Amino acid sequence: MILFLVLLALAVVLAIIGVSVEGMQYLLAIAVLLLIADVGYLAVRSALRRRQAG
């Protein structure tokens, strides 16, 4: 769970920098991709947990 929170915080920070600094829109794109990967990681982890519990 700590990895999820760290990746989420990193995505938010990159998004803020990407929006506020001119010429750094690629950081916003990286933040969006990181957020998608983070949500995917959480989905896989919760699915594996349900499989082990059930």
FENGI-V767891 format. One record per residue. N is the residue number from 0. RES is the residue in one small letter. PHI is phi in whole degrees, 0 to 359 (none if undefined). PSI is psi as a letter, one per 40 degrees, with the letter a starting at -180 (999 if undefined). OMEGA is omega as a letter, one per 20 degrees, with the letter a starting at -180 (999 if undefined). Layout:
N&RES&PHI&PSI&OMEGA ; N&RES&PHI&PSI&OMEGA
This chain:
0&m&none&d&a ; 1&i&294&d&r ; 2&l&296&d&r ; 3&f&300&d&a ; 4&l&293&d&r ; 5&v&294&d&r ; 6&l&294&d&r ; 7&l&295&d&r ; 8&a&296&d&r ; 9&l&296&d&r ; 10&a&296&d&r ; 11&v&294&d&a ; 12&v&296&d&r ; 13&l&297&d&r ; 14&a&295&d&r ; 15&i&296&d&r ; 16&i&295&d&a ; 17&g&296&d&r ; 18&v&279&d&a ; 19&s&273&d&a ; 20&v&263&h&a ; 21&e&292&h&r ; 22&g&86&e&a ; 23&m&243&f&a ; 24&q&294&d&r ; 25&y&295&d&r ; 26&l&293&d&r ; 27&l&295&d&r ; 28&a&296&d&r ; 29&i&296&d&r ; 30&a&296&d&r ; 31&v&295&d&r ; 32&l&296&d&r ; 33&l&295&d&r ; 34&l&295&d&r ; 35&i&297&d&r ; 36&a&296&d&a ; 37&d&294&d&r ; 38&v&293&d&r ; 39&g&297&d&r ; 40&y&299&d&r ; 41&l&295&d&r ; 42&a&295&d&r ; 43&v&295&d&a ; 44&r&296&d&a ; 45&s&289&d&r ; 46&a&293&d&r ; 47&l&293&d&r ; 48&r&294&d&r ; 49&r&295&d&a ; 50&r&294&d&a ; 51&q&288&d&a ; 52&a&284&d&a ; 53&g&267&999&999
